[in-house]
């Protein structure tokens, strides 16, 4: 991926990214959203990393993000892609309040926050409703797949932001298959002073069996 293109996108929307940075630092003191607080770190590890894979989000997609936390990658993506619609799923009430403050402060449209556990949302109103699901720094891929794949329609995609994850991908192949997914592509890129990054792209080729996600923490304790 061309990181220079992402830097230009960041510059083109500089005013909103600066306001987002201010809101992140303001609420970080209260909610412990990120350990990265220096300017260069926020720019590359949060902002650039979030928007670098934006070309893999099909135009007009209805996107759900799992474990939104500080709002990465969803908020930076929405800043640079006003064609995308986002549902941000976050289980922490405090982080949901922060996310709503950011959405209102940046005047972002077509972004809503759902305060729920990913597995509960996937077993309820969110099941196989979205065309794209994304997640960053949430869980190992075999666990993440069980949270994410039940949320997307057949033909949709899961975009997992990871660091070096060759072993994770190997371990997750069975989970992808069981849940109706198929690994489509692995895209690698480098970030300044941040090392290697990986985007794992999984296509939803079959509907997810009704018993998944299993819930009650089984996704983490007993990954597929």
C-alpha positions as CSV (number, residue, x, y, z in Angstrom):
1,X,0.0,0.0,0.0
2,X,1.1,3.5,-0.7
3,X,1.6,5.2,2.6
4,X,2.4,8.6,0.9
5,X,-1.1,8.6,-0.5
6,X,-2.5,8.2,3.1
7,X,-0.3,11.1,4.3
8,X,-1.8,13.3,1.6
9,X,-5.3,12.3,2.6
10,X,-4.4,13.2,6.2
11,X,-3.2,16.6,5.1
12,X,-6.3,17.2,3.0
13,X,-8.5,16.7,6.1
14,X,-6.0,18.2,8.5
15,X,-8.5,20.4,10.4
16,X,-10.7,17.5,11.4
17,X,-7.8,15.2,12.3
18,X,-6.4,17.9,14.5
19,X,-9.7,18.3,16.3
20,X,-9.9,14.5,16.6
21,X,-6.4,14.5,18.2
22,X,-7.5,17.1,20.7
23,X,-10.6,15.1,21.7
24,X,-8.6,11.9,22.0
25,X,-6.1,13.5,24.3
26,X,-8.8,15.2,26.3
27,X,-10.8,12.0,27.0
28,X,-7.7,9.8,27.3
29,X,-7.0,11.4,30.7
30,X,-10.4,10.1,31.9
31,X,-10.9,6.9,30.0
32,X,-7.4,5.5,29.3
33,X,-8.1,5.2,25.5
34,X,-4.5,4.9,24.3
35,X,-0.9,4.7,25.5
36,X,0.2,6.6,22.4
37,X,0.0,10.3,23.1
38,X,2.9,11.9,21.2
39,X,2.1,13.7,17.9
40,X,4.1,11.4,15.6
41,X,2.7,8.3,17.3
42,X,-0.9,9.5,16.9
43,X,-0.3,10.5,13.3
44,X,1.2,7.2,12.2
45,X,0.1,4.5,14.6
46,X,-3.5,5.7,14.8
47,X,-4.4,8.0,11.9
48,X,-2.2,6.7,9.0
49,X,-2.6,3.1,10.1
50,X,-6.4,3.5,10.1
51,X,-6.7,5.0,6.6
52,X,-3.9,3.2,4.8
53,X,-6.3,0.3,3.7
54,X,-9.2,2.6,2.8
55,X,-9.1,1.4,-0.8
56,X,-10.3,-2.0,0.4
57,X,-13.6,-0.6,1.6
58,X,-16.0,-0.8,-1.3
59,X,-17.8,2.4,-2.2
60,X,-20.9,3.0,-0.2
61,X,-20.3,0.2,2.2
62,X,-22.3,-0.3,5.4
63,X,-19.5,-1.0,7.8
64,X,-19.5,-2.4,11.4
65,X,-16.5,-2.0,13.6
66,X,-15.9,-4.4,16.5
67,X,-14.2,-3.1,19.7
68,X,-14.2,0.5,18.6
69,X,-12.3,1.8,21.8
70,X,-10.6,5.0,20.8
71,X,-12.3,5.0,17.4
72,X,-9.7,3.4,15.2
73,X,-9.9,2.7,12.3
74,X,-13.6,3.9,12.0
75,X,-13.3,7.6,12.8
76,X,-10.3,8.3,10.6
77,X,-11.9,6.3,7.8
78,X,-15.1,8.2,8.1
79,X,-13.3,11.5,8.0
80,X,-11.7,10.6,4.6
81,X,-14.5,8.6,3.2
82,X,-17.9,10.3,3.4
83,X,-19.5,7.5,1.3
84,X,-19.1,5.0,4.1
85,X,-21.7,4.3,6.9
86,X,-20.4,3.1,10.2
87,X,-21.9,1.2,13.2
88,X,-19.4,1.2,16.1
89,X,-19.8,-1.7,18.5
90,X,-18.2,-1.1,21.9
91,X,-19.0,-2.8,25.3
92,X,-17.6,0.0,27.6
93,X,-20.2,2.6,28.5
94,X,-17.5,5.2,29.1
95,X,-15.9,4.6,25.7
96,X,-19.3,4.8,24.0
97,X,-19.8,8.2,25.6
98,X,-16.4,9.3,24.3
99,X,-17.2,8.0,20.8
100,X,-20.5,9.9,20.7
101,X,-18.6,13.1,21.8
102,X,-16.2,12.6,18.9
103,X,-18.9,12.0,16.4
104,X,-20.8,15.1,17.5
105,X,-17.6,17.2,17.8
106,X,-16.5,16.3,14.3
107,X,-20.1,16.5,12.9
108,X,-19.8,13.1,11.4
109,X,-23.0,11.8,9.7
110,X,-23.9,8.2,9.1
111,X,-22.1,7.0,12.2
112,X,-23.8,5.4,15.2
113,X,-22.6,3.8,18.4
114,X,-24.0,0.5,19.8
115,X,-23.1,-0.2,23.4
116,X,-23.0,-4.0,23.4
117,X,-20.7,-7.0,23.4
118,X,-19.8,-8.0,19.9
119,X,-21.1,-11.6,20.3
120,X,-24.5,-10.3,21.6
121,X,-24.9,-7.9,18.8
122,X,-23.9,-10.7,16.3
123,X,-26.6,-13.0,17.7
124,X,-29.2,-10.2,17.5
125,X,-29.9,-7.2,15.4
126,X,-26.5,-7.1,13.7
127,X,-26.5,-10.7,12.4
128,X,-25.4,-10.9,8.7
129,X,-26.5,-7.3,8.2
130,X,-23.4,-5.5,7.0
131,X,-21.2,-5.6,3.9
132,X,-17.9,-5.0,5.7
133,X,-16.7,-5.6,9.3
134,X,-13.4,-4.2,10.5
135,X,-11.4,-4.5,13.7
136,X,-8.1,-3.4,15.0
137,X,-6.1,-4.7,18.0
138,X,-9.1,-6.7,19.4
139,X,-8.2,-10.4,19.5
140,X,-6.3,-13.2,17.8
141,X,-7.7,-13.9,14.3
142,X,-9.3,-17.2,15.2
143,X,-11.2,-15.5,18.0
144,X,-11.8,-12.3,16.0
145,X,-13.4,-14.3,13.2
146,X,-16.1,-15.6,15.5
147,X,-16.9,-12.1,16.5
148,X,-16.8,-10.7,13.0
149,X,-18.0,-13.1,10.4
150,X,-21.5,-13.6,11.8
151,X,-22.1,-9.9,11.3
152,X,-21.6,-9.8,7.5
153,X,-23.7,-10.8,4.6
154,X,-22.7,-13.5,2.2
155,X,-20.4,-11.8,-0.3
156,X,-19.2,-9.3,2.3
157,X,-15.7,-9.0,3.7
158,X,-13.9,-8.9,7.1
159,X,-10.9,-6.6,7.3
160,X,-8.6,-7.3,10.2
161,X,-5.8,-4.8,11.1
162,X,-2.9,-6.7,12.5
163,X,0.8,-6.6,13.1
164,X,2.9,-9.5,12.0
165,X,0.4,-12.4,12.0
166,X,1.6,-15.3,9.9
167,X,1.1,-17.8,12.7
168,X,-2.3,-16.3,13.5
169,X,-3.4,-16.7,10.0
170,X,-2.4,-20.4,9.9
171,X,-4.3,-21.0,13.2
172,X,-7.4,-19.2,12.0
173,X,-8.0,-21.0,8.7
174,X,-10.2,-23.6,10.3
175,X,-12.2,-20.8,12.0
176,X,-12.7,-19.0,8.7
177,X,-14.0,-22.1,7.1
178,X,-16.3,-23.1,10.0
179,X,-17.8,-19.6,10.1
180,X,-18.4,-19.3,6.3
181,X,-15.3,-17.3,5.4
182,X,-12.3,-17.8,3.1
183,X,-9.0,-15.9,3.3
184,X,-8.9,-13.8,0.2
185,X,-5.8,-11.7,0.6
186,X,-3.0,-10.6,3.0
187,X,-1.8,-7.1,2.4
188,X,1.4,-5.9,4.2
189,X,2.7,-2.4,4.6
190,X,5.3,-0.5,6.6
191,X,4.7,2.5,8.9
192,X,7.4,5.0,9.8
193,X,8.9,4.0,13.1
194,X,6.1,1.5,13.6
195,X,7.2,-1.6,11.9
196,X,5.3,-4.0,9.7
197,X,1.5,-4.0,9.5
198,X,-0.9,-6.6,8.0
199,X,-4.4,-6.4,6.7
200,X,-6.1,-9.8,6.5
201,X,-9.0,-9.8,4.1
202,X,-11.6,-12.6,4.6
203,X,-14.5,-13.1,2.2
204,X,-17.8,-14.3,3.4
205,X,-18.7,-17.2,1.1
206,X,-21.3,-19.0,3.1
207,X,-23.8,-18.1,5.8
208,X,-22.5,-18.6,9.4
209,X,-24.1,-21.5,11.3
210,X,-26.6,-20.3,13.8
211,X,-24.7,-21.6,16.8
212,X,-21.9,-19.0,16.3
213,X,-20.8,-16.9,18.0
214,X,-21.0,-19.1,21.0
215,X,-21.0,-16.4,23.6
216,X,-20.1,-16.6,27.4
217,X,-16.4,-16.0,26.6
218,X,-16.0,-19.2,24.6
219,X,-14.6,-17.4,21.6
220,X,-11.5,-16.4,23.6
221,X,-11.3,-19.4,25.9
222,X,-11.8,-22.1,23.3
223,X,-11.1,-20.6,19.9
224,X,-12.1,-22.5,16.8
